[in-house]
């Protein structure tokens, strides 16, 4: 490889590194804004759980919906930045996008089971177990 060719390769890597850094910074900024906006719902859910020792399924579903919407928007933002950085990564970006959306949905679908599990556990802990009779009463 000649020096000129090596310099062009280095320039391309530096350009990609710079664009990647910008993408990560932008995505982090968007994520920070969305997390701050979603914290109010999480705080309401936490207060209800602390006060009542119950998980409100509707409030939890609202929070999951917010996280789902924001998560998909974040994935789309990162993907858009990657596409602008280099169109040659098209297939990798397409697979990443599909996998990221599927992973987010799977995790959030599992998370929706949490209120029922938590409330069931709270009910079991709150209900005393029946005592067995002493042998002399049998």
N, C-alpha and C positions, 0 to 999 in steps of 0.2 A: 504494500500500500504506500503510495507516495505521500509526501508531507501535505500537499494541497488537499488530497482526498481525505487524509486523516483529520485535517483541520475542519473540513466540511462536516465530517462525521461528528467531531467533537461539538461543533456549533449546533448541530441538530439535537444532540443529547442535551446540551445546555438549554436549548429552546424548550424541549419537552420537559425538562426538570423545572424550568421557570414557570411554564404553563401549568404543570402539575401542582406546583406550590401555590399558584394563584387559585386553582380549582379547590384545593384543600382549604385554603383560607376563606374563600367565598362560601363553601359548603359549611364550614364551622360557624361562620357568621350567621348564616340562615338558620342553622340548627340551634344556635344560642337564642336567637329571637323567638323561634317557635317553642323552644323549651320554656322560655320565660312566660310566653302567652299561655302555655298549657299547665303551668304550675298552679294556677288558681283552682282548676278542676281537681288536681291532685290533692291540694290542701283541703278542699271541701270534703273529699273522700276520706282523707286522713282524720279530719275533725269528727266526722260521723262515726268512723270506726272507733276512735278513742272514746267518744261519748256513749255510744250505744253498744259497743262490742259486736257490731253487725256490719256487714258490707252491703251497701245499697246497690243492688244489681243494676238499676237504671243509671246511677251516677258512675258506676264502674264502666258500663257500656258506653256512656258518653265520653269518658276518658279514653277508652280503647279506640273509639271512633276518631277522636282527635289525634291520638298517636298514629293511627293508621293513615289518616289523611296527610298529616305532617311528614310521616316517614316516606310515603310514596312521593310526595312533593320533593323531599330531599333527594331521594334516589333519582328522580327525573332531572333535578338541577345538576347533580354531579354528572349524570350521563350527558346532558346537554353541553356541559363544559368539556367533557372528554371528547365529544364529537367535534366540537369546535377546535380542539387542540390538534387532532389528527384524524382525518377521515379514513385512514388506512386501518384503523383498529375496529372497523365496523362490526365484524362478526363477534369479536370478543366483547365489545360494548353491548351488543344485542343480547348475548348470553348472560352477561353480568346483570343487565337490566332485568331480564326475566327471572333469573335466580334470586336477585335481591328482592323483587316484588313478592315472589313466592315465599321466600324465607320470612319476610315481614308478616305476611298474611298468616302463615302457619304459626308463628310465635304468638301473634295476637289472638288467633282462634283458640289456642291452648290457654292463653291468659284469661279468656272469657269464662273458663271453668272455675277460676279462683273464688268468686263470691260464693258459689254453691259449696265448694270445698270448705272455705273458711267458716261459713255460717253453719254447715253441718258439724264441723269440729266444735264450734262454740256451743251448739245445742247439746252435743254429747258431753262436753265438759260441764255444762250447767245442770244437766239432769243427773242426780245421784244414782248410782248403780243399786239395784235392789239387793237388800241384805238377805243372806240365807238364814234360816231359822237354826237356832242351836239344836244339837242332837236330842236334847232332853224333851223338846217340844214335838218331835216327829212321832 
